[in-house]
Amino acid sequence: MKRKIVVLGGGPCGLSAAWELSKYGHDVTVVEKEPMVGGLCITNEYKGYRFDLGGHRFISRNEELVCDIRKMMGDELLVSKRKSVILLKEKVFHYPLSIKDIVLKMNVWTNLKVLTTYIMAAFLKIVFRKKDISFENWIVNRFGRTLYTLFFGPYTEKLWGISPKRISSDWASQRISLLDLKDVLFRLFRLKKDTPRTFAQTYFYPKKGIGQMFDMMSEEIKKKGGKIVLNAKVSHIRVHDNHIEGIDYLQRGSMKTVNCDFIISTIPLPDLIHAFPRHLAKDVLYHADALKFRAVRFVNILVDLPDISENTWMYVSEGKYIMTRIQEPKRRSIFNAPEGKTSVLLEIPCNEHDEIWNCSEEDLLQRCLRDLNELGIDIQDKIIDYFTTRVTHGYPVYSHDYGIHRLEIFSFLDTYENIVTCGRQGTFRYLFMDTAMEMGIAAARNLMLDNVAGREKVQLMRSGGELIEVSSVTA
């Protein structure tokens, strides 16, 4: 049975869902508030240079997804290699952390503290069964206090703008592939064969930036009869009993309505809840407002040099520097800069409307140039031009109580039979791009199932279940 489905949000998850639905002839409409598709994976082009919103790469163990993307993109998809480092204490360390680097580049006293605090942490965890409550607990219990103080603590506090004591351990368990220093040693001496994505060096990347993948996906959707509505902000969810009948969206000052049989929502959970009739959502608005996102501002610099470094990513952990990562887009694709030129992309975490968010472009550039110069990257006299970009919903903030608020929202959404939420913003989970894409495809396939098992799978997604619970569903 062909259905009329509205997808809220045109990022990787939403577009992947629409892409899958359009293949089977469903009437699908994507509603996206920005003027272009891609969500956090947009690529901005300026004077022949291309800048993503941060650092993206396509890696997936889902062979079907990889095959579909390669087929769609053809020769436009490159195979690139990643080289990442950590800039710390005027030294350069391999990323992920390398024991060899630590031993060779840190002094004897620091190495002794690393080993001592690691042994102490391992002993205390075994004897006292110490629990992982905060991000700090999780790291210290596995790596020891010294490595936490050197790298993990300062970097995390700069990324989130709050103490790691106030961040849930869920962030570390989802984001950090290494379980402890013993695991690092096993990998160093090749005693462990599996390779988590943190270690993956080879990846797929579009010639013209990560946004090209989703531009091409949107064209495929439209060719198959799907509709993509841009500059459209969801204003109201229209409800009758426990059934959603459609949505209203505001586009260029005009309110428009789309009726539907089903909604796949990938927009931020707080935005979704605020779109429901207030009298229905009043008991859950507090929980929606309690979920916070960390914003990011990007400084994009066009540089009159052939290269800056050989690194794709340079992590900057020390709090005295404003940026968390330095990237050279050319390292991903030579087409991201004109021949003989390069560029620098700086990621600066902030909160919406704070000092960094509101800082003028010139003042922010000068601050960044001072930091870069101190880090050994002097481009002051080689700048061709620059501009900044912003995202409001960069990272879901894993406060200690985020899980409670998240579950209350899902309990509210459970009362409506025809809505599924997925993706990073839609589940308030830090997801990699390919995982978000898989979730969107799984959500689409669930809607095309009429059996009981399919409906149970939909319920798992609606209740905030992870991809592992739904990725096996096939149309």
N, C-alpha and C positions, 0 to 999 in steps of 0.2 A: 504494500500500500504506500503510495507516494504521499509525503507529508509536507506541510508548510512549516519550515523551521527558521527561527531567527537566531543568529549567532551574535552575541554581544562582545565586541572586541575583535580587532583585526590583527592581533599579534600572531606568533607562531602557533599557539594552541587553537585559537579561533579559526584562523585560515586553514589549518590542517583539517579541522572538523568539517568546514565548508567544502574543502577540496574533496574529501571522501564522500560527503553527501551528494555533491554535484555529479560525481561519477555514476551514481545510480538514479539520476534524474529527479531528485527531490527539489522542491521549491525552497531554495535557501537564500536568505538575505543576511549579509554581514553588516552590522552597524558599528562604525568606528569613529571616535570623536576627533581624531587627528586628520590632517589633510592628506596623509599617506598611510599605507598599510605597513605592518612590520612590528608595531609595538616597540619593545625594547631593542628590536633588531633592525631598526631603520638605518639606512646609510645616507648621509648628507653629502652632496657633491657641490664643490665650490672651486671655481677657477681651475678645473682639471684635477683636483685632489678629491679623494673620497675618505670620509670619516664615519665609522660606525658609532653607535652609542655604546662605547665601551668595547671590550674585547670578546668577540664571538668566533666560534668554530663549530663545524658540524662533525660530530662523532656519534656513532650509534652502533650497538650490538644487534639492533633489529635489522636483519638483512633485507627484509621486505621494504622497510622504510628507506634504507640506503639505496636499494635498487630503484625505487620509485623516484627519488630525488635525482639520482644520476640520469635516469631516463628523461626526466623533465628538463634538466639543465644541459645535458649533452656536453659539448666542448666548453661551456661557460663555467664548469666546475673544475677547480684546480685541486691538486693534492699538495699541501704545504707541510712544512716541518716547523715545530715549535721549539724555541729555545728561551727559557725563562730563568731569571735570576732574582736574587734578593739583594738590595743595596742596604748594608747595615754596618754602622761604625766605620765608615770609609773603606769598607771591603765589599767584595762581590761574592755572593754565595750561590751555589746551584739551587734551583727550585724544581721539585720539592727538596726539602732539607737533605743534605748529604753529611753523614758522619765524617767522611774523609775531609770535607771542607771545614767542618767545625774544628776537627783536630788540628789541621794544618794552618788555619787562619786565625784561630783564637789563641790567646796566650795560655800558658800552662795552668795558671790559676783559674781561668774561666773553664777550661776543660775539666779540671778537677771538680769544680762546682757543678758542672753539667752531670758528670758521672755520679757524684755524691748525692745530689738532690734526686736524680733518677732512681737510684737504689733505695733511698729513703721513701720516695713516693710509692714504689712497688711494694716495699715492706708494709707501709701503713695501709695500703689498699687491701692487702691480703689479710693482715692481722685484724684490722678494725673494720674491714668491709666498707670502706668509705664510699658514700654515694655521690653520683654525679648530679648535682643540682644545677649548678651554673656552668657557663662556659669555662670560667676559671677552674672550677673543680675538675672538669673533664680533662683539660689540658694538663694541669699539675699532676693529676693522678696517673697520667700516662707518660708525660715527658719530663716531669720534675719542674721545680720552681724556677730554676735558672733559665731554661729555654723559654718558659712562659714569660718571664720578665724581659728577656732579650728581644723576642720577636712576637709571639702570639698575643700577649697582653696589649702592648702598645698599638700593634696593627689593628686589632679588633676594636679597641676603644676609639681609634681614629675613624674606623669604618662606620661604627654605630653612633658615635657621639655620646655614649654612656659607658659606665664601668662594666667590664666583663662579668663582674659579680651579679649584675642585674640582667644578664642575658641567659636564656635557657640553654642547658647542655645539648638540647636538640640541634642547635645550630652547628656545634662542633661535630656531633655524631653523623650529621648529614653531609657536612662540607669537607671534613678532613679524612682522607682515605687511610692514612697511617693510623694504626691503633696504639702503638707505643714505640719506644726506641728499639726494642727487640725486633719489631717488624722492619724498621729501617735497616738494621744490621742484616737481617735475612735477605733483604732485597739487594743490599750492597754486595754481599757475597754470593748472589744468585742462587740462594737456597729456596726462594719463593718464586713461582713461575707466573702466577696470575698478575695482570697489570690493571690496576684501577685507572679510571679515566684521568685522575690527577697526574699520572705518569705518562699518559699517551703523548707521543711526540709528533705523530703524523695525523693529519686531519684533512677534511674537505673544506674548501672555501671558495665562494664564487669570485670570478674575475673582478667584478665591479662592486665588491663589498657584500656583506651578509644580507643587506636589504634586497639585493638582486634576486635572491632565492624566493623571497616572499612577494616581490613584484611579479615574478614569473608565475608563482602559484595563484596570485589573484587574477592574472590573465587567463589561466586555465579554468578557474572557477567561472569567469564571465563567459568564456567560450562554450561552456556546458550549460549555460542558462542561469547561473547564479548571479545574484546582485550584490554589489558592494557599495554601501552608502558612506561617504566620507564627511568629515566636519559635522558629525551628528552625535550629539550628546544625549544619552538615555535620560529621560526626564521622569517618566512614570511607567510603572508596571500595572497593567490593567487586569484586575482579578475578579473572578466570579466564583464564590464558594472556595473550593480548594483547587481551582483550575485557573491558570493564567491564560487570558484570551489574547493578549497582545501587548505592545509597548507604544509609548509616545516618545518621540525624540525631537530635540530642538536642532534645527539646521539653518544657519544664517538668519536667525531671528524668526523663523517660521516653525510652528509646531506641526509635526506629521505623525501619522499612526500606521503601524504595521500589525495586522492580525496574524496569529500563528497557532499551530498545534503543539509546538514544543520550543523551548528556549535552551540553548547552550550558552552559559554565561562565563566569560573569561575576564570580565572587568573586575576591579578591586571589590572585595566583599563589602566594605563600607559603602561604596557607591551603589552597589546593587540593593542593599538593604534600604538606603535612603530613597530609592526609587519606588519602593512599595508604598501603598497608601499608609499614611502615618498612623491611623487608628489600628491598623493591622500589625504594624511593625513596632509599635511604641515600646513593647516590653524587651525588644532586642536591640533598640537603637544604642543603648548604653554599651553593649558588647561590640557593636559595629564601630563606635567611636573609639573604643579602647584599643583597637587594632591599628598600629601605626606603621608607616613605611618610611624608610630612609631615602631621601632624595639624593641625586648626584648631579653635579655640574661638570661639564667637560670643556676643557680648553683645547681648541684645535689650532695648531700652528703650522703654517706653510713655510718650509725651510729651503733656502738656496744652498743645499749641500747634497751630495749623492747619497750619504748615509749618516746616521747618528751612531748606531751600534749594530751588532749582529743579533740583538735580542728582540724577540717578539714582545715579551712582557718584562718589565722591571718593577718588582714590588718594593715599596718604600714604607718600612714599618715605623720608623722613628716619628714621634709625635710632633717634633719641631718642623717637619716638612708638611706642607699643606696637602699634597697629593698622596694617594695610596698606590697608584700604578702609573707607570710611564710606558707608553706604547708607541711603536713605529709602524703605522699601517702598511707600509711598503713590505714589511717582513711577511705579511699574510698574502699579499698579492702585489706584484710589481705594477699592476694597473691602478693602484690606489694613489699613485703620484706620477707626474710627468717624468719622462726620461731624464736622468741626471739630477733629479730633485727628490726630496723626501719630506716627511712631515712628522710631527710629534702630537700625540694625543694624551692628555693628562686627565685622570679621573679624580674628582674631588668630592668626597661625600659631604653632605650637608643636610639641613632640614629646610623645608619650604619656608621662604620668607625670613630666613636667618641672615646673619651678616654675609656669609659667603654667597648665598642665593641672590641677595640684593646688591652685591658688590659690582661696581662698574667693570666693564670688560677690560679697560686699560689698567685699572688698579689690580685686578686679578692677574692679568698677564705679568705685570711687573713683579708681583709677589712670587709667581711661579718661576719667572726667570732667575730671581735671586736664589730660590731653592735649587733649581737645576744647576746653576753655576756652582753652588756649594757641593752638589753631588757629582761634579766633574763633567757636566754637559753644558758647554758654553755656545749658545746659538744667538746671543744678543744682536750681533751684527749681520746675521744671516736670515732674519725674518722677512718673508715676502708679504705676508698678511696673516690674519688670525680671526677667529670668531669663537663664540661659546655656544653650547647647547645645554639643555636641562632635561631631566626626567624627574617627575614627582614620586613615582612608585618604583624606585630602584630595587630596594630590598625589603622584604617583610621583616619587621623588628620582632625577634623572638624573646620578648620579655617573659619573666617567669610565669605569668598567668595567661599568656597568649592562648594556650591550649583550651582553657576554660571558655574564653570569649569565642573562640573559633567553633567549639562544639555547640555552644548556645545558638550561634547563627545557623549551623547546619541543622539543628533540631527544629528551628523555625522553618527553614526551607523544606524540611522533610514533609511538612503539612501540605505542600503543593506538589501535585502528581506529575507535572510536566515541565520541570526545570532541573537542569544538571549544571553544576559549577565545576570548572577544571582550569588547569594552567596555574602559573605562579600567583597571579593576583586573585584568581577565582578560588583557589584553595588555601591561600595565605601560606604557601610553602615555597622555599627556595628550590627551584627546579632548573635543571639545565635545559637548553633549548630543545634538544632532541626528545627529552622526557616530556616536555610540554606538548610537543608535536604528537607523540604517541598517545598522550592523554586525550587530545582532541580527536584523533582518529578512533580511539577506543570508544569515546562518547558517541561519535557518529554511528559507529557500528552497533552500539547498544540500541540506538533508536530504531535501527532497521531490523531488530529482532522482535518477534512477537511471542516467543515462548516464555515460560516462567523463569527459566534460568537467566534469560536476558534481562527481565525485569528486576531480578535480584541483583544483577551486576550493576544496573542503573542505580539501585538503592545504595550500593556500596559507594559509588561515586558521589551521589548526592550527600551522603553522610561523611564525606571527607576522606574516603578510603584512598590509599596510595595506588600508584600505577600498577604495582605488582599484583593487585587484586583484579585488575581489569584488562591488562595488556594481552591476555590470552584469547580474548573474545574475537571471533572472526565473523565476517558477514556471511 
